[in-house]
Amino acid sequence: MSLHLHHLAGCTPEPIAGYLKALGVLRAVAGQADPRARARWDNGRFELVTSLDRDGLTRFFLEAYAPSPIIAPWNGGSGFYPKDTKDGIEPLSSSPSDRFALYREAIAAGRALAAARSESPKGEEKLEMIRACRRAWPEPMLAWLDAAVVLTGDAAKYPALLGTGGNDGRLDFTNNRMQRLVELFEPATGEARPGAHPLLAAALFGEPAPGLERRAVGQFVPGNAGGPNQASGYMGESLVNPWDFVLLLEGALLLPIAAVRRLESGNLVQAAAPFAVRARAGGYASACAVDEGNQRGEQWMPLWGGAATLTEVRALFAEGRLVASSEKRQATHAIDAARAVAGLGVARGVREFVRFGYIERNGQANLAVPLGRWAVESGDRAGAPERSQRLDEIDAWVEGLRSASQGDGAPASLGRALRRVEAAMLAVCRQGSAERWQRLLLGLAEAEAAIVARPKAAAAMAWLGPIPPLSPEWLQAANDGSAELRLAAAIASQTGPADRTGAEELGPIRAHCLPLDPRSGFRRLAFGADGLARDPRVVWTGRDLTDDLAAVAQRRMIEAALHGARVFPLRGRAYAHLDDVALFLGGAVDEARVAGLARALMAIEWWRAPRPPRPPRAARPPALYALFRLAYTPAAVHPSRAAGRRGQDGSLPPLAPRLDPAPLRLLLAGRLHEAGTAAIRTLTAAGARPRLRLLVGAPELARRLAAALAIPVAPGDLAELVDAVCKPARSAVDDAPSTPSPATSTTSE
């Protein structure tokens, strides 16, 4: 038997009507004409493989297709009540055609339930009618009930795909479909009307056709819903191909609700429908705060690449759930769905998912809005488990942030920060580039800053706390090789002095960004009687990086005096390159980005991070910076070659200047000349021989030099700085007074 491949250009993944229509075509052909028919998605269109050629496929729909019976007697406007439109239900109920035999039986069953009623049932009566349908309806009619309604104990709930049990406001889908069937077929004979053929070619193959009528389409085709900007003029009409509406509801029957297995998500019936999750306002251009209140959720429709039978497609939608995170839990919201895409795609041959959100647009109309496609087969897929594990680390905190942002009196900035974080999480799930991980880190920093910006409001969120501990893999994921990231990592990695004197009391640099409780290991916020604790150590404002770093250096000097530290009390586990420091001193880095990344990276568990490799050697270390950096070192410096004063045995002792607050204090005052003199004096007293004798510069440069002291560099780079700004060593023997011989006289050096 020969097979024919049909490229159904009229069946596209977006809008959702096109997607459901494609499912309807497969369901009708495989169920009524060719059980071995297969279908797949390729390059944005539906492809059908069947024994029917194009003429045979067309004849099947025009001459043999028997539409599945779809009715909703529990709804007003369904055709079963006196005030309802009868244009579809009456002709079909009296049609003698075999094509509509199942419809005649269904309409008779619906009328038996609605008999003697003047209007549709409400409340408990509506629930009881749905239960009666569940008990009495035959198998062909139950497919619709399974897709449209789920009974959960004492209530009926409805998936967003089919509105509220088959209607959307005053538009009843089932009655509308019956009307479209009457437009396509002559009820008395079951034969297709003259205009049905070109309309079928348009619906299946995307060919242009006349005869589109002004009809309601509901949420399924947002672009054809009518209204402003829908045509070349100011207003447009809602024009519908009857075949589209008939076949899309046929396809919707492949998406049943499995209440027993999947109603686990906070009683959200959408999450029980195939591939349906709670909504998140992020990852699409039109996202806004109003979308956060969307209670209808989202649905991620799979696009499979291998030719699949109807049975295989049924199995795909019967499983119909997404497993997120390394804990293998069911996806409950859009971010979970994005994380789960790769795993399910590998298992089922799915190449992409089309994300649809059931949200308000075009006024207060509920529409199935396409929110983008999510590819499964990407070159980055191998890193998906690692990405998921990293996101696991912030899952609970982000959910807490969501709860806090929805609380009474929550600042608007918290909601904005939440949306940025979630949008960044979605972006990372789509493709885990370093730039996207950095965007997520910046969002986390913004959210943390919003939490502590209002001390009294923060008390109500005491359970939330700062950014949770992050693994060192975050740094690797965000590493784009930029100077900004290296500077941020170096700043964020700093902790107490190398000699351990007072190290525990001084804590990490994060203690200068927000009030932290030392008893918690600096992991939880510290609170006082009226909100966040007023901690004098917190000097990082987030407004200006140079000011913040300079304030941190100054505060550390105060802490050093209090705790008896003998060296500069900031020691890093990551190092900036000397060239990066030079860029900072010259104002050639994005300081806002450095500050935001540094704040987020302070949450990394730096004790777990491997020691970084030695940075590349700087072409020309900045001399001014070298002088002040050597005056404030976190440990003794071991010169790399002859620099400093040699001992009696010719060895090079380490350079360990006395911790003197004077140079830093003068730098902060903008007095570079006097600060330089003090630094030279400090180094000379330590045994070094600085080449510099006179320093001049603007106050802004002095501030930047002070700030640069809070940027750690590698011990080897410190040794390079000694060689760069200090004269060669002289031995102690050379400096000792010589004993003159009787025959000669001495001269002073």
Residue, then its C-alpha position, 0 to 999 in steps of 0.5 A: m500500500s502506498l503512503h502519502l505525505h501531506h504538508l498541512a500548511g493550514c495546521t500551525p502550532e500558533p494560534i491554539a486553534g491551529y494546534l487543536k485543528a491538527l490534533g482533530v485532523l489526526r483523530a478523525v482520519a486515524g479513527q474513521a478512515d486510516p488507523r495506521a495514519r501517522a503525524r508529526w510537526d516539522n518546521g512549523r507545520f503539521e505533516l500527515v502520513t496516510s494511505l489517502d492521497r489528497d483527493g482521498l483525504t478531501r473526500f473523507f472529510l466532505e463525504a464520510y467524516a462523522p463529527s464527534p458528539i459534543i454537547a453541554p446541557w449544563n450551560g446556558g446558551s447550549g441550545f437546550y433551553p428556550k432562549d438559546t439559539k436553535d440554528g444548529i441543534e434543531p437541524l442536527s437533531s432531526s437529520p436522518s443522515d448517518r453522519f450525524a447519528l451520534y449527534r442525534e443520540a447525544i442531543a436526545a440524551g441532553r434534552a432528557l436531562a434538560a426537560a421541563r427546565s426553562e433555564s440552565p441549572k445553577g450551583e448544586e443543580k448544575l453539579e448534579m446534572i454533570r454527575a448524571c451525564r457522567r453516569a449515563w452517557p455512552e463512551p463516545m460522549l464521555a470523551w468530551l466530558d473528560a476534556a471539559v469537566v472534572l468532578t472533585g468530590d463536591a465540586a466541578k472544575y474546568p480546565a482553561l482550554l475549554g473555558t468553564g465547561g465548554n463556554d467562554g462567557r456567553l459563547d457556548f462552544t458546543n452550540n457554536r460548533m453545531q451551527r458551523l456543522v450546519e453551515l458546512f453540511e446539509p442536515a437532511t442529506g448529510e452532503a457537503r454544501p457547495g462552499a465546504h470544499p474550498l473552505l476545507a482546502a483553506a483549513l488543511f492546506g492554507e489555500p486562500a478561499p472565499g466565504l469566511e463569515r463573521r462568527a465568534v471564535g472565542q479564545f482560540v484565535p486571538g488574532n481574529a477576534g475582531g476589534p481595533n487593529q484587526a484589519s486595514g482600517y480602524m476596526g476588524e471583524s471576527l472572520v472564521n472558517p467553519w472547518d477550523f471550529v469544527l476540527l479544533l474541538e475534535g482535537a480538544l478531545l485528545l486532552p483529557i483531564a486525569a483528576v485522580r493522578r494529577l490534581e496535586s497542585g493546590n486544587l488548580v484544575q489547570a494543572a490536572a490538564p495535560f501539560a498545564v501549569r500555573a502562570r508566571a508573568g515572565g519570558y514574553a514581551s507583553a508580561c505585566a503585573v496584571d498577569e500575576g493575578n491570572q488564575r487560568g494558568e498556562q498550557w505547554m503544547p508539545l511538538w513531536g518530530g517523529a511520525a506518531t500514531l493516534t495511539e502514541v499521541r493519546a499516550l503522550f497526552a495521557e502522561g501529560r505532565l512535566v517533572a521538574s527539579s532534581e527531586k523529580r516533582q511535578a511541575t506546578h508553574a511555568i518555570d517548573a515547566a521550562r526546567a522539565v522540558a528537556g527531560l520529557g522531550v528526550a523520553r517522548g521525542v518532543r522537539e519543542f513546546v509551544r507555551f500558551g497563557y490563558i490571560e486577559r487581553n483586548g480589554q477583559a477578553n480571556l484569550a489563549v495567547p501564544l507566549g513563545r516556543w521552547a526548543v528541547e533539542s539544543g546543543d546546550r541540553a547536556g547541561a540541563p541537569e546542572r542548570s536544574q540543580r542550581l535553580d533548586e538552590i533558589d526555588a524555595w526562596v523565590e517562592g517565599l519572595r512571591s508570597a511576600s510580594q503578595g502580602d498586605g503592605a508589600p512594597a511594589s519594588l518587591g513585585r518588580a524584582l520578583r518578575r525580573v527574577e522569574a523572567a531571568m529563570l525562564a531565560v536560563c531554562r531556555q538557554g544557559s548562557a553566562e549572560r543569562w545567568q548574570r541577569l538572574l544574579l542581578g535579579l536576585a541582588e535587586a530582590e534582596a535589596a528590596i527586602v532590606a530597603r524598608p527595615k520595618a516591612a522586612a520584619a514581616m518577612a523575617w522568615l524570608g531572609p537574604i539570598p540563600p547559600l549558592s554553590p560555587e557552580w553559579l560562578q562558573a555558569a556566569n563566567d563570561g570572561s569579563a572584567e566585571l565578573r572577575l571584579a565582582a567575584a573578587i569583591a564578593s569572596q572576601t572574608g576576615p584577615a589571614d592571620r585569623t585574628g578576629a576573623e570570626e568576629l569580622g565575618p565576610i564582606r556580606a556583613h557590610c551589605l545587610p544586617l546579618d546575625p553572627r550567631s547564624g554564621f552570617r546567613r540570617l538577617a538580624f532584627g531589633a525591636d522595630g525591624l531590621a537591626r541598626d548595624p553600624r557595620v552596614v555601609w554598602t548602600g548600592r548607590d555607588l560602587t566606589d563609595d561602597l568599596a571605600a566605605v567597606a575599607q574604612r569600616r574594616m580598618i575600624e573593625a581591625a582596631l577593635h579586634g586587634a587585627r595585625v594585617f588588612p582585614l579583607r582577604g579574598r578567595a577569588y582574585a581580580h587581575l591587575d589589569d581589571v583593577a586598572l580598568f576600575l581606577g580608570g572608570a572603564v567598567d560597568e560599576a552598576r553591574v559589578a555592584g549587583l553581581a558582587r551582592a549576589l555572589m556574596a551568597i556563594e559558599w566560598w569555602r567550597a570554591p576551588r582556589p583560582p589559578r594565578p591571573p595573567r601577568a599585567a603588562r604594566p601594574p599601576a604604580l599609584y595603586a601598587l604603593f597603597r595596595l602594598a601598604y594594606t595587604p591581607a598577609a605578608v608579601h614574599p617578593s618574587r625577586a631582589a626587592g626590599r632589604r636582605g637579611q644577614d644571610g642574603s635572604l628576602p624577608p616577607l614584606a609586612p607593613r604595620l597596619d596604619p590607618a593614616p594613608l586610607r584616611l587621607l585618601l578618603a579625604g581626597r588628599l592624595h599627596e599627603a596619603g602618598t607620603a604616609a604610605i611611603r613612610t609605612l613601607t619604608a618602615a617595613g624595610a621596602r625602598p619605594r621608588l615613588r617620592l611625590l604623588v599628586g592627583a585629583p580627589e576622585l582618583a584618591r577615592r578610587l584608590a581607597a576603594a581599590l583596597a577592597i578588591p583582592v588580588a593574588p599573592g603573586d600579583l602583590a609580589e609583582l607590585v613590590d618589584a614594580v615600585c620598590k628599588p632592588a634590595r641591599s644587604a644588611v652587610d652593605d648597609a653596615p658601617s665599614t671599618p677604615s684602614p689606617a692608610t685610607s679615609t672614609t667617605s659617607e655614602 
